[in-house]
């Protein structure tokens, strides 16, 4: 009996393909991981740019 379920497969949140995760936080297969990271980074940068504009406009 294995305690840590190493053979547990997960489904990719983007393509739905089954993959073996390296950790319990893994959400994407190896093919989609790069795409997902790039998308998340772009959204974060967009929010940061929007926040910096509102801070600059509020300063006297």
DSSP file (Angstrom, degrees, kcal/mol; ACC not computed):
  #  RESIDUE AA STRUCTURE BP1 BP2  ACC     N-H-->O    O-->H-N    N-H-->O    O-->H-N    TCO  KAPPA ALPHA  PHI   PSI    X-CA   Y-CA   Z-CA
    1    1 A X              0   0    0      0, 0.0     2,-0.5     0, 0.0     0, 0.0   0.000 360.0 360.0 360.0 126.4    0.0    0.0    0.0
    2    2 A X    >   -     0   0    0      1,-0.1     3,-0.5     2,-0.0     0, 0.0  -0.832 360.0-161.2 -99.9 131.7    1.4    3.3   -1.0
    3    3 A X  T 3  S+     0   0    0     -2,-0.5    -1,-0.1     1,-0.2     0, 0.0   0.877  83.3  52.2 -77.8 -39.5    0.6    6.3    1.1
    4    4 A X  T 3  S-     0   0    0      1,-0.0    -1,-0.2     3,-0.0    -2,-0.0   0.084  92.6-131.6 -95.5  23.1    1.4    9.1   -1.3
    5    5 A X    X   +     0   0    0     -3,-0.5     3,-1.3     1,-0.2    -2,-0.1   0.760  37.6 168.6  35.9  55.0   -0.7    8.1   -4.4
    6    6 A X  T 3  S+     0   0    0      1,-0.3    -1,-0.2    14,-0.0    -3,-0.0   0.724  71.1  59.8 -68.5 -21.1    2.1    8.6   -6.9
    7    7 A X  T 3  S+     0   0    0      2,-0.1     2,-0.5    13,-0.1    -1,-0.3   0.288  74.3 124.3 -92.5  11.5    0.1    6.9   -9.7
    8    8 A X    <   -     0   0    0     -3,-1.3    13,-0.6    13,-0.1     2,-0.3  -0.598  49.0-152.0 -77.5 123.4   -2.8    9.4   -9.5
    9    9 A X  E     -A   20   0A   0     -2,-0.5     2,-0.3    11,-0.2    11,-0.2  -0.675   8.7-161.7 -93.3 149.4   -3.5   10.9  -12.9
   10   10 A X  E     -A   19   0A   0      9,-2.7     9,-2.7    -2,-0.3     2,-0.4  -0.825  17.8-118.3-122.6 165.5   -5.0   14.3  -13.3
   11   11 A X  E     -A   18   0A   0     -2,-0.3     7,-0.2     7,-0.2     2,-0.1  -0.883  31.0-112.7-105.3 137.4   -6.7   16.0  -16.3
   12   12 A X     >  -     0   0    0      5,-2.2     4,-0.9    -2,-0.4    16,-0.2  -0.451  16.9-139.1 -66.6 136.7   -5.3   19.2  -17.8
   13   13 A X  T  4 S+     0   0    0     14,-2.0    -1,-0.1    -2,-0.1    15,-0.1   0.683  98.7  38.6 -72.7 -18.1   -7.5   22.3  -17.3
   14   14 A X  T  4 S+     0   0    0     13,-0.2    -1,-0.1     3,-0.1    14,-0.1   0.894 133.3  13.7 -96.3 -56.4   -6.9   23.5  -20.8
   15   15 A X  T  4 S-     0   0    0      2,-0.1    -2,-0.1    14,-0.0     3,-0.1   0.664  88.8-128.3-100.8 -17.3   -6.9   20.4  -23.1
   16   16 A X     <  +     0   0    0     -4,-0.9     2,-0.2     1,-0.3    -3,-0.1   0.496  55.3 147.6  84.4   2.8   -8.3   17.7  -20.9
   17   17 A X        -     0   0    0     -6,-0.1    -5,-2.2     1,-0.1    -1,-0.3  -0.476  52.4-112.9 -72.6 141.9   -5.5   15.3  -21.5
   18   18 A X  E     +A   11   0A   0     -7,-0.2     2,-0.3    -2,-0.2    -7,-0.2  -0.534  44.1 170.8 -74.6 140.3   -4.5   13.0  -18.6
   19   19 A X  E     -A   10   0A   0     -9,-2.7    -9,-2.7    -2,-0.2     2,-0.7  -0.973  38.8-113.1-146.9 159.9   -1.1   13.6  -17.1
   20   20 A X  E     -A    9   0A   0     -2,-0.3   -11,-0.2   -11,-0.2     2,-0.1  -0.860  39.5-137.9 -96.0 110.4    1.0   12.6  -14.2
   21   21 A X        -     0   0    0     -2,-0.7   -13,-0.1   -13,-0.6     3,-0.1  -0.364   9.7-148.5 -73.3 147.5    1.4   15.6  -11.9
   22   22 A X  S    S+     0   0    0      1,-0.1     2,-0.3    -2,-0.1    -1,-0.1   0.662  85.3  10.2 -83.7 -18.7    4.8   16.4  -10.3
   23   23 A X  S >  S-     0   0    0      1,-0.0     3,-0.9     0, 0.0    -1,-0.1  -0.920  83.2-102.4-148.8 172.5    3.0   17.9   -7.3
   24   24 A X  T 3  S+     0   0    0     -2,-0.3    -3,-0.0     1,-0.2    -2,-0.0   0.627 117.5  59.6 -76.8 -10.5   -0.5   18.2   -5.9
   25   25 A X  T 3  S+     0   0    0      2,-0.0    -1,-0.2     0, 0.0     2,-0.1   0.535  74.7 121.7 -91.7  -7.8   -0.8   21.8   -7.2
   26   26 A X    <   +     0   0    0     -3,-0.9    -5,-0.1     1,-0.2     3,-0.1  -0.332  26.3 164.7 -62.0 132.4   -0.2   20.8  -10.9
   27   27 A X        +     0   0    0      1,-0.1   -14,-2.0     2,-0.1     2,-0.3   0.566  55.0  52.3-121.7 -20.2   -3.1   21.9  -13.1
   28   28 A X  S    S-     0   0    0    -16,-0.2    -1,-0.1   -15,-0.1   -16,-0.1  -0.895  76.3-116.7-126.5 149.7   -1.8   21.7  -16.6
   29   29 A X     >  -     0   0    0     -2,-0.3     4,-1.7     1,-0.1     3,-0.2  -0.249  43.7 -97.3 -72.6 171.3    0.0   19.1  -18.7
   30   30 A X  H  > S+     0   0    0      1,-0.2     4,-0.6     2,-0.2    -1,-0.1   0.833 123.5  52.8 -62.8 -32.6    3.5   19.7  -20.0
   31   31 A X  H  4 S+     0   0    0      1,-0.2     4,-0.4     2,-0.1    -1,-0.2   0.888 116.7  36.4 -70.5 -39.0    2.3   20.9  -23.4
   32   32 A X  H  > S+     0   0    0      1,-0.2     4,-2.7    -3,-0.2     5,-0.2   0.621  96.4  83.8 -90.1 -14.7   -0.2   23.5  -22.0
   33   33 A X  H  X S+     0   0    0     -4,-1.7     4,-2.5     1,-0.2     5,-0.2   0.900  91.4  47.8 -58.4 -44.6    1.9   24.6  -19.0
   34   34 A X  H  X S+     0   0    0     -4,-0.6     4,-2.2     2,-0.2    -1,-0.2   0.902 112.9  48.9 -64.1 -41.7    3.9   27.1  -21.0
   35   35 A X  H  > S+     0   0    0     -4,-0.4     4,-2.2     2,-0.2    -2,-0.2   0.921 112.6  48.0 -63.3 -44.9    0.8   28.6  -22.6
   36   36 A X  H  X S+     0   0    0     -4,-2.7     4,-2.5     1,-0.2    -2,-0.2   0.904 111.6  49.5 -64.9 -42.6   -0.9   28.9  -19.2
   37   37 A X  H  X S+     0   0    0     -4,-2.5     4,-2.4    -5,-0.2    -1,-0.2   0.900 111.3  49.4 -64.2 -40.7    2.1   30.6  -17.6
   38   38 A X  H  X S+     0   0    0     -4,-2.2     4,-2.0     2,-0.2    -1,-0.2   0.907 112.1  48.3 -64.5 -41.8    2.4   33.1  -20.5
   39   39 A X  H  X S+     0   0    0     -4,-2.2     4,-2.2     2,-0.2    -2,-0.2   0.914 113.0  47.4 -64.5 -44.4   -1.3   33.9  -20.2
   40   40 A X  H  X S+     0   0    0     -4,-2.5     4,-2.3     1,-0.2    -2,-0.2   0.892 111.4  51.0 -65.0 -39.7   -1.1   34.4  -16.4
   41   41 A X  H  X S+     0   0    0     -4,-2.4     4,-2.4     2,-0.2    -1,-0.2   0.891 109.9  49.8 -65.2 -39.6    2.0   36.5  -16.7
   42   42 A X  H  X S+     0   0    0     -4,-2.0     4,-2.1     2,-0.2    -2,-0.2   0.902 111.2  48.7 -66.0 -41.6    0.3   38.7  -19.3
   43   43 A X  H  X S+     0   0    0     -4,-2.2     4,-2.1     2,-0.2    -2,-0.2   0.900 112.0  49.3 -64.7 -40.3   -2.8   39.2  -17.2
   44   44 A X  H  X S+     0   0    0     -4,-2.3     4,-2.4     2,-0.2    -2,-0.2   0.922 111.2  48.9 -64.5 -44.6   -0.7   40.0  -14.1
   45   45 A X  H  X S+     0   0    0     -4,-2.4     4,-2.5     1,-0.2    -1,-0.2   0.883 109.7  52.7 -63.2 -38.6    1.3   42.6  -16.1
   46   46 A X  H  X S+     0   0    0     -4,-2.1     4,-2.1     2,-0.2    -1,-0.2   0.917 110.2  47.5 -63.4 -43.8   -1.9   44.2  -17.4
   47   47 A X  H  X S+     0   0    0     -4,-2.1     4,-2.4     2,-0.2    -2,-0.2   0.902 111.9  50.7 -63.5 -41.0   -3.3   44.5  -13.9
   48   48 A X  H  X S+     0   0    0     -4,-2.4     4,-2.3     2,-0.2    -2,-0.2   0.906 110.3  49.0 -64.5 -41.5    0.0   46.1  -12.7
   49   49 A X  H  X S+     0   0    0     -4,-2.5     4,-1.7     2,-0.2    -1,-0.2   0.910 111.7  49.3 -63.8 -41.4    0.0   48.6  -15.6
   50   50 A X  H  X S+     0   0    0     -4,-2.1     4,-1.7     1,-0.2    -2,-0.2   0.904 112.1  48.4 -64.8 -41.2   -3.6   49.5  -14.8
   51   51 A X  H  X S+     0   0    0     -4,-2.4     4,-1.9     1,-0.2    -1,-0.2   0.875 109.3  52.1 -67.1 -37.8   -2.8   50.0  -11.1
   52   52 A X  H  X S+     0   0    0     -4,-2.3     4,-2.1     1,-0.2    -1,-0.2   0.844 107.9  52.7 -69.7 -31.4    0.3   52.1  -11.8
   53   53 A X  H  X S+     0   0    0     -4,-1.7     4,-2.0     2,-0.2    -1,-0.2   0.904 109.5  47.8 -68.7 -40.9   -1.8   54.4  -14.0
   54   54 A X  H  X S+     0   0    0     -4,-1.7     4,-1.4     2,-0.2    -2,-0.2   0.864 112.1  49.9 -70.2 -33.5   -4.4   55.0  -11.3
   55   55 A X  H  X S+     0   0    0     -4,-1.9     4,-1.2     2,-0.2    -2,-0.2   0.916 110.9  49.6 -68.1 -42.7   -1.7   55.7   -8.7
   56   56 A X  H  < S+     0   0    0     -4,-2.1    -2,-0.2     1,-0.2    -1,-0.2   0.869 110.9  49.8 -64.1 -36.5    0.0   58.2  -11.1
   57   57 A X  H  < S+     0   0    0     -4,-2.0    -1,-0.2     1,-0.2    -2,-0.2   0.807 109.5  51.2 -72.9 -29.4   -3.3   60.0  -11.8
   58   58 A X  H  < S+     0   0    0     -4,-1.4    -1,-0.2    -5,-0.1    -2,-0.2   0.718  87.6  97.9 -82.4 -20.5   -4.1   60.3   -8.1
   59   59 A X     <        0   0    0     -4,-1.2    -4,-0.0    -3,-0.2    -3,-0.0  -0.448 360.0 360.0 -69.0 138.0   -0.8   61.8   -7.1
   60   60 A X              0   0    0     -2,-0.1    -1,-0.1     0, 0.0    -4,-0.1   0.493 360.0 360.0 -75.2 360.0   -0.8   65.6   -6.8
